[in-house]
Each structure stands twice: as C-alpha cells, then as structure tokens.
C-alpha cells in the first residue's frame, strides 16, 4: 500500500486516515520511526510500556538521566527488532 502525505512549512505532517486505521492509532498515541541504512522509514505504534522495561536494570543500580534514556532507547530498538522478552 502506498499512501502519500505532505510536509508543512513547520516540518509537520498529518498521518492519513488510512495509515492511522492500519496502525490502530488514536489521538495521543506515540510513534516510533525506524530508519534503515538505505533511507527507508518504518512507522510503528510505540506501545513500549513500563512492564516491557521490567528487568532492564538491576535493582539498586543508580543511573544518570542519560544512562536511563540510553537504556530505554536500547529497549525500544530491541522491541523494533522483535527482541522483546
């Protein structure tokens, strides 16, 4: 399926209704953009939740904000690859 869109002067776009329908998106949902080395872009509903992060960090370990963000990013990338536990 090919669906066309448009980028506004403010670098924004509206996801066409067919895309929202296919992904089961509603207002307020988060999106994940997976960008391939060849320039392809995969748009997914970002349904990563707290439970999927459980066990990512050992109990009692103190992380900086940057380390926590990096851990969350790694979990998202693993989920995008289908490595979610």
PyMOL commands that set and color helices and strands:
alter all, ss='L'
color gray80, all
select helices_A, chain A and resi 17-23+50-53+65-81
alter helices_A, ss='H'
color red, helices_A
select strands_A, chain A and resi 31-35+41-45
alter strands_A, ss='S'
color yellow, strands_A
deselect
rebuild
show_as cartoon
